[in-house]
Amino acid sequence: MKNGTLVRKAGVVTIAMLGAAGAGTTGAAARSQSQESAKNGAVVVEERYFCNVKALNADERKRHEELTRKLLAKHREVVETEKGYEFQYAPEDVSVAEVAAWVEAESKCCPFFDFHIDLEKQGRLVCLRLTGGTNIKTFIRSEFGLKELSPNAK
């Protein structure tokens, strides 16, 4: 996987989400939204996944955008798991606190994700696993610009 592709895709998604905050929709997610959810600031994706673009205020969105760019740019590896994807980081590049701050904000706008933060290899590996319901891997690949990988049991 190319880091540049992932960063560009994330930038496009983040910009689309930020630009849509006032309109109540996100880029790719807007394709399947319902009128009722749009009124509430939520976007329905595949009739199960929704992003509430109004969940973060302007300052929170700015910080979340900064953390998103950093997490996408600094990952060592992305591992496909049985139920989602794991992003792996060197603790000198991304701290557990930064991952936790990203999770806290992301969980407000995308509550359908299950988040798992691990500190492994005697503190030498910070891991963020994103999992969820049916088709969550397809959603993650689409939103984070990932190619389909070979599943690994984790």
HELIX and SHEET records of a PDB file:
HELIX    1   1 ASN A    3  ALA A   20  1                                  18    
HELIX    2   2 ALA A   28  SER A   32  5                                   5    
HELIX    3   3 GLN A   35  LYS A   39  1                                   5    
HELIX    4   4 ALA A   58  LYS A   74  1                                  17    
HELIX    5   5 VAL A   96  CYS A  109  1                                  14    
HELIX    6   6 ILE A  136  PHE A  144  1                                   9    
SHEET    1   A 2 ALA A  42  VAL A  45  0                                        
SHEET    2   A 2 TYR A  49  ASN A  52 -1                                        
SHEET    1   B 4 GLU A  77  GLU A  80  0                                        
SHEET    2   B 4 GLY A  84  TYR A  89 -1                                        
SHEET    3   B 4 LEU A 125  THR A 131 -1                                        
SHEET    4   B 4 ASP A 114  GLU A 120 -1                                        
END                                                                             
